[in-house]
Amino acid sequence: MQLLLIRHALPLRAESADGSPVDPGLSAQGRSQARQLAESLRGEPIEALYASPMRRARETAQALAEALALEIRVDADLVELDHLSDVYVPLEELKASDYPRWQALVQQGGLYADVDLPAFRRQVTRAIERIIAAHAGSRVAVACHGGVINAWTSQLLGVEELFVFEPAYTGVSRFLAARSGERSLLSLNESGHLRD
């Protein structure tokens, strides 16, 4: 089967006043990205569509669902590492506006300092293997997050470091999964559908 892991489109910045977790939806630019993604995949024989329960992933998947006439199946194990955070700043925005903070968060590991990364990778792997098992011989799209895509990719490549690349918003990474158990990487971060 062919598995398409898709990073969500650009979300809004959000901050909680009371410390509760934030779950922002897509920005106007993000909605445009989601439509461009959906148009680019319209002709592909995608038979099932999954999404993380987070709004930015579900809203990205919604554009695909409408273009492909598919129902979205939400899988809680596809949630991003920051799902309990009380603030969400798109990393690209943070990098442009506060480079030292971005460096501390991303390059020095502060972003996920309190997260059990091996457990997260196991959670993501279980979720994706369930999807593979349920759709042998099919093509399946999964709208999720950069951390989720990196967890699966690094596990598949046998790399200890969790983060191996920076997926673009609505970037598509394709994987093949054989009934024999073999898993392989077909492409990473396809983003040619994004137009200015």
C-alpha positions in Angstrom: 0.0 0.0 0.0 1.0 3.6 -0.4 0.9 5.9 2.6 0.8 9.7 2.3 1.7 11.5 5.4 0.8 15.2 5.1 1.7 18.0 7.4 -1.2 20.3 8.2 -1.5 23.7 6.6 -0.4 27.0 8.3 -2.4 27.5 11.6 -3.1 30.6 13.5 -1.0 31.8 16.4 -2.8 31.1 19.8 -2.2 31.6 23.5 -4.3 30.5 26.4 -5.2 33.1 29.0 -5.8 30.5 31.7 -3.0 28.0 30.9 -5.3 25.4 29.2 -4.1 23.7 26.0 -4.6 25.6 22.8 -5.8 24.0 19.5 -5.7 26.7 16.8 -7.4 26.3 13.4 -6.0 27.3 10.1 -5.1 30.8 9.1 -6.4 32.3 5.8 -3.1 31.3 4.2 -3.4 27.9 5.6 -6.9 27.4 4.2 -5.5 28.4 0.8 -2.7 25.9 1.2 -5.2 23.2 2.1 -7.2 23.9 -1.0 -4.1 23.8 -3.2 -3.1 20.4 -1.6 -6.6 19.0 -2.2 -6.6 20.1 -5.9 -3.2 18.5 -6.4 -4.3 15.2 -5.0 -7.8 15.2 -6.6 -6.8 12.7 -9.3 -5.0 10.2 -7.1 -6.9 7.0 -6.2 -6.9 7.7 -2.4 -9.2 5.3 -0.7 -9.1 6.4 2.9 -8.3 9.6 4.8 -7.1 9.9 8.4 -6.4 12.9 10.6 -5.0 13.9 14.0 -7.7 15.2 16.3 -6.0 18.6 16.4 -7.9 21.3 14.5 -5.1 22.3 12.2 -4.9 18.7 10.9 -8.7 18.1 10.8 -9.2 21.4 8.8 -6.5 20.4 6.4 -8.1 17.0 6.0 -11.5 18.6 5.4 -10.3 20.2 2.2 -9.1 16.7 1.0 -12.3 15.1 2.2 -14.4 17.4 0.0 -12.2 17.0 -3.0 -12.0 13.2 -2.8 -15.5 12.5 -1.4 -14.0 10.7 1.6 -14.9 10.6 5.3 -12.2 11.7 7.8 -11.2 9.1 10.3 -9.7 10.7 13.4 -7.0 8.8 15.3 -6.0 10.2 18.7 -2.5 8.6 18.5 -1.6 10.9 15.6 -1.7 14.0 17.9 1.4 16.3 17.9 4.0 16.5 20.6 2.7 20.0 21.7 -0.9 19.0 22.1 -0.9 20.0 25.8 0.8 23.4 25.3 -0.9 26.6 26.3 0.7 28.5 23.4 1.1 27.8 19.8 3.4 29.9 17.6 4.1 28.6 14.1 7.9 27.7 14.2 8.5 29.6 11.0 7.0 32.7 12.5 9.0 32.3 15.7 12.2 31.8 13.7 11.6 35.0 11.8 10.6 37.1 14.8 12.6 35.7 17.7 15.6 33.7 16.4 17.3 33.1 19.8 14.0 31.7 21.2 13.6 29.5 18.1 17.1 28.3 18.5 16.6 27.4 22.2 13.3 25.6 21.4 14.3 23.7 18.2 18.0 23.4 18.0 18.6 22.9 21.7 15.7 20.6 22.4 13.6 23.0 24.6 10.5 22.5 22.6 10.0 18.9 23.7 12.1 18.8 26.8 9.3 17.3 28.9 8.2 14.8 26.2 9.1 11.1 26.3 10.3 11.0 22.6 10.8 7.2 22.4 7.2 6.7 23.8 5.9 9.3 21.2 7.7 7.4 18.4 6.1 4.1 19.6 2.7 5.7 19.7 3.0 7.1 16.2 4.4 3.8 14.9 1.4 1.8 16.4 -1.1 4.2 14.8 0.5 4.1 11.4 0.9 0.3 11.5 -2.9 0.0 12.4 -3.7 2.2 9.3 -1.5 0.1 7.1 -3.0 -3.2 8.4 -6.5 -1.9 7.7 -5.8 -0.8 4.1 -3.6 -3.4 2.5 -3.2 -2.7 -1.2 -4.7 0.8 -0.9 -3.5 4.4 -1.0 -4.2 6.3 2.2 -3.7 9.9 3.2 -3.0 11.0 6.7 -3.2 14.7 7.7 -1.0 15.1 10.8 2.0 17.0 12.1 5.7 17.5 11.5 6.6 15.6 14.7 4.4 12.7 13.7 6.0 12.5 10.2 9.5 12.8 11.6 8.7 10.0 14.2 7.6 7.6 11.5 10.4 8.6 9.1 13.2 8.3 11.6 11.9 5.0 12.9 11.7 3.7 9.3 15.2 4.8 8.6 16.6 3.5 11.8 17.8 6.9 12.9 18.0 7.6 16.7 17.4 11.4 16.3 13.6 12.0 16.0 13.7 15.0 13.8 15.3 14.3 10.5 13.8 17.0 8.3 11.4 20.0 8.4 8.2 19.2 6.6 6.6 22.1 4.7 3.0 23.1 5.4 0.9 20.6 3.4 4.1 18.8 2.4 3.4 15.3 1.3 5.8 12.4 2.2 5.1 9.1 0.6 5.9 5.6 2.0 5.3 2.1 0.7 4.2 -0.7 3.0 4.3 -4.3 1.8 2.2 -7.2 3.2 5.6 -8.9 4.0 6.3 -6.1 6.6 8.8 -4.2 4.5 8.5 -0.4 4.7 10.2 2.0 2.4 10.4 5.7 1.7 9.2 6.9 -1.7 9.5 10.7 -1.3 9.8 13.4 1.3 8.1 16.7 1.5 6.5 17.1 -1.9 5.3 20.7 -1.9 5.2 21.7 -5.6 1.4 22.3 -5.2 2.0 25.4 -3.2 1.6 28.6 -5.2 2.2 32.1 -4.1 
